[in-house]
């Protein structure tokens, strides 16, 4: 039952999309705990012994600029997570848990080694945009794999991007081929009505190799993407909503909500009556 699915939204100094992520997951049917990383990772490489991932079915790392991206996008939080939570998160995914990283959260999952996975650790990174500037615009994504339960191959998802370091770069061209063979390319940027490759700017806003907008791990249960599906879950999120006059269009959820619904449907439910994590149920 989706009402039993608990989601942990893990935030840090500089996170700025946590409330939108909570809203999207709640609309999808999850119960959410928004928890600051300092309440879990008490010291370098150490985790509060009272903290457990067991009650959760989803762990989400939202967008933002954690720790100011001072050492690079997602580097500090990614290293904190790898050292203090790496083994627990690996066991969490092995047990069927869902891990979702959006924008800075995607960068964090790459830095933590959760994406693309242990066999390709260090083979990809998220580099500065080709345009040399912060990109804030709406784009269209196409689901590119059947491996992840969070997406539908061929489905088109419009949503905004807002990043300066979102260009997927690979160690060598063979990495893209390996990701493709393994079904790990989750989303690609597309230009509606045009099949030309590569997709030009601004439809591919950052110049990502292979027009890749998101990847998953070999299980399909760890997913990272640069665009923001949580910013297209309400009818009025669509910038063209005023042109949609019918009552149906004005009450239909934004298409980004489907990703969160799929995450909740694919996640294991929390045990009945069990308190989540370290009993933190509000944003502190």
ABEGO torsion letter per residue (X at the ends): XAAABBBBBBBBBGBAAAAAAAAAAAAAGBBBBBBBAAAABABBGBBBAABBAAABABBBBBBEBBGGGAAEBGAAAAAAAAAAAAAAAAAAAAAGBBBBBBEAAAAAAAAAGAOAEAAABGABBBBBBAAGBBBBBBBBBBBABAABAABBBGBBBBBBBBBABABBBBABAAAAAAAAAAGABABBBBBBGBABOBBBOAABAAGBBGGBABBBBAAGABBBBABBAAABABAAABAAAAABABAAAAABBBAAAAAAAAAAAABBBBBBGBBBEAGBABBX
